[in-house]
Every structure is written in structure tokens, then in C-alpha cells.
């Protein structure tokens, strides 16, 4: 824990080393948490906690180091998470807590410009987190940040990457007749932003950085209204990433809880055929696979 604190201190994220007392000048320069735009009842609740935190900050004994400041941050952080939870309980939607998440990033995060994505990573309240991240630890990007996701969809590098994996998945199926999943998925990486582009820290592009597009070949057999069984072979694709290791892959330090970032799935049909019986569809698929493999051998 000591090494972790020293790392944060060296980054300028938390006061001076606890071995060095805080001077009176530094105490005076300590920023008091900004007032949030809240409902009257939220202001009363948050105000009481902030007042307590501010009084602690104001009377810090130099021998306590940055302890007073840390207590103030913790109180504001806890109150801020309660405010966000109440907003979501009232059905205000994820957009209503965007600025609160940025503030959480400012209070307890690493991002120089603050990031709503780091804000999610920093959430400690399990009920609040469960309203943003699903039970499989996924953040659905098109739901959380629809505007950011539209930019990704219109990004030329994303379009080019999507084209690459779809074509490669189709080619692989037409050679072997095999379905793909997991480790056998076709994949490519797309770079949306560099770490040094600090001005983009509160954007989806920066949160994604360099991400992966996955593509798998799948099939389905569905009965239509006429009683026919339609066989469909298709490519299913989506963008995926993980919000973790903010300091870089080579520095395994986490001060929040990592989560997966998923773009919406898309599909492209490779072939469709109709059959009178379901078993006929399976026979056709089996025979197609055999023929494709024979063609590959020839």
C-alpha cells in the first residue's frame, strides 16, 4: 500500500508524502469541493457532508500530512455516488450522471483532464455500478454514450477494420465450412487515440485507445410462417475492449475496478437456404462443409 501511495504522490494525485508535513500555505491552497447542481433535498444531504469535509480540511494539523484532504475527498466521493444512484433510481438516465462521473474522476482518478469512463472504473457503490455495468461486467457503449458511438461508427479506421474482419471471416468459411468462436474468432485492432492526446481524455475514442474488432461465423435454423426451415450462415461482429491499467500495460496498478467495453453486434449474411424439414438443413450444412474441405484439398 505504501508503494502505491508513493506512486500516486509522484504523479501529483495526492498531496505530499506522509513523511513530510503539509505547510499552512498548502492547506490554504487546498481546493474546497465545488457545489453541484442538485435538487433541494440532495443539496441538504450533500451539503452536510461537504461542510464536514471542508471543516476537516480547514483545521488540518500539519502533523497529519494530507489526511484531512483525503477525508474530505472520501466524504464528497461517497455523497456523489449516492447522488448518482438517486438520479438513476428516479429514472433520469445515464446522461444525467455524466458530469458527476467526471467529478468522481477528478476526485479519485488519474486522468489529467478527467474522464467519465474513469469515473465508472472508480465507482465503489455496488448498487450504482450494477445500474451502469451489467452482471457480466459489460458496459454497452451505444447505450452509455450514443453520441460517442456514432463517432466511432463514422470513423474511417473503424470502417476499414470492420471490412477486414468480415471479409476474412467469409473467406475462412468458404474454405473450410467451419463455424468460429472464442479463440478461433477473426480479429483486428483499430487505434482511435494515442495516450498523449490529453485533450481527448473525456471521449470514447480515448477510453478505447487501441481496441479489437471480433468476427465469428455462425448459423441459425428458423421456421417461418409457411412451415419452411430457413438455414442462415452469417458473420457476427462487434468491437470489444477492456478499461484497465490506465498507466499502461507494463504497469499493473489498479485503483478502480476494470470493466469490459462492448459495441453493438452487427451481422452480415453469407448464405440462406430453405428446407421442408429441419434435419434437411443440417444435412445440407454437413454436406456443404465436406464439399468445401474437398475443394480446399484439391
Residue pairs with C-beta under 8 A, 6 or more apart in sequence:
4 253
4 255
5 14
5 18
6 17
7 253
8 14
8 255
9 15
9 16
9 17
11 110
13 109
13 110
14 66
14 69
14 70
15 22
15 26
15 65
15 66
15 69
15 70
16 22
16 26
16 65
16 66
17 65
18 65
18 66
18 67
19 65
20 65
21 62
21 63
21 65
22 60
22 62
22 64
22 65
22 66
22 69
23 62
24 62
27 57
27 58
27 60
27 62
27 68
30 57
30 69
32 50
32 54
32 57
33 50
33 53
33 54
33 72
33 73
33 76
33 107
34 103
36 42
36 46
36 80
36 83
36 100
36 103
38 46
38 83
42 83
42 86
45 79
45 82
45 83
46 76
46 79
46 80
46 83
49 75
49 76
49 78
49 79
50 75
50 76
50 79
52 75
53 71
53 72
53 73
53 74
53 75
53 76
54 72
56 68
56 71
56 72
57 68
57 69
57 71
57 72
59 68
60 67
60 68
60 69
61 68
73 107
73 108
76 107
77 104
77 107
77 108
77 124
78 124
80 100
80 103
80 104
80 107
81 104
81 123
81 124
81 125
81 128
82 125
83 100
84 97
84 100
84 101
84 128
85 125
85 127
85 128
85 131
87 96
87 97
87 100
88 94
88 96
88 97
88 128
88 131
94 132
94 143
94 144
98 116
100 119
101 116
101 119
101 120
102 114
102 115
102 116
102 119
102 202
103 114
103 119
104 119
104 122
104 123
105 111
105 114
105 115
105 116
105 118
105 119
105 122
106 114
108 122
108 255
109 115
109 118
109 119
109 121
109 122
109 246
109 255
109 256
110 118
110 246
110 247
110 255
111 118
111 201
111 202
111 246
112 198
112 201
113 198
113 199
113 201
113 202
114 201
114 202
115 201
115 202
115 206
115 207
116 145
116 202
117 202
117 204
117 207
117 243
118 243
118 246
118 256
120 129
120 132
120 133
120 139
120 243
120 259
121 243
121 244
121 246
121 256
121 257
121 258
121 259
122 255
122 256
123 129
123 132
123 256
123 257
129 257
132 139
132 144
133 139
133 259
134 140
136 260
137 258
137 259
137 260
138 259
138 260
138 261
138 262
139 243
139 259
139 260
139 261
139 262
140 262
140 264
141 148
141 149
141 152
141 204
141 239
141 261
141 262
141 263
141 264
142 149
142 263
142 264
145 204
148 203
148 204
148 205
149 204
149 263
149 264
151 204
151 205
152 158
152 192
152 204
152 205
152 208
152 239
152 263
155 190
155 192
155 205
157 190
157 191
157 192
158 190
158 192
158 213
158 239
160 190
161 188
161 189
161 190
161 213
162 213
162 237
162 266
164 188
165 186
165 187
165 188
165 213
165 214
165 215
165 237
166 215
166 235
166 237
166 268
168 186
168 188
168 215
169 180
169 186
169 215
169 216
169 217
169 235
169 237
170 217
170 235
170 268
170 270
172 178
172 180
172 186
172 217
173 179
173 180
173 217
173 233
173 270
173 292
174 270
174 292
175 292
175 296
176 289
176 292
176 293
176 296
177 285
177 288
177 289
177 290
177 291
177 292
177 293
178 184
178 217
178 289
179 216
179 217
179 218
179 219
180 186
180 215
180 216
180 217
181 216
181 218
184 216
185 214
185 215
185 216
186 214
186 215
186 216
187 212
187 213
187 214
187 215
188 212
188 213
189 210
189 211
189 212
189 213
190 210
190 211
190 212
190 213
190 239
191 209
191 210
192 204
192 205
192 206
192 208
192 209
192 210
192 211
193 200
193 203
193 205
193 206
193 208
193 209
194 209
195 209
195 248
197 206
200 206
207 241
207 243
207 261
208 239
208 241
208 261
209 241
211 239
211 240
211 241
211 261
212 239
212 240
212 241
213 237
213 238
213 239
213 240
214 237
214 238
214 239
214 240
215 235
215 236
215 237
216 235
216 236
216 237
217 233
217 234
217 235
217 236
217 270
218 233
218 234
218 235
218 236
219 231
219 232
219 233
219 234
219 285
220 231
220 232
220 234
221 229
221 230
221 231
221 232
221 278
221 281
221 282
222 229
222 230
222 232
223 229
223 230
223 278
224 230
224 274
227 276
228 274
228 275
228 276
229 274
229 275
229 276
229 277
229 278
229 280
229 281
230 272
230 273
230 274
230 275
230 281
231 271
231 272
231 273
231 274
231 275
231 281
231 284
231 285
232 269
232 271
232 272
233 269
233 270
233 271
233 272
233 285
234 267
234 268
234 269
234 270
235 267
235 268
235 270
236 265
236 266
236 267
237 265
237 266
237 267
237 268
238 262
238 263
238 264
238 265
238 266
239 262
239 263
240 260
240 261
240 262
240 263
241 260
241 261
242 258
242 259
242 260
242 261
243 258
243 259
243 260
243 261
244 254
244 258
245 251
245 252
245 253
245 254
245 258
247 253
273 281
273 284
275 281
275 284
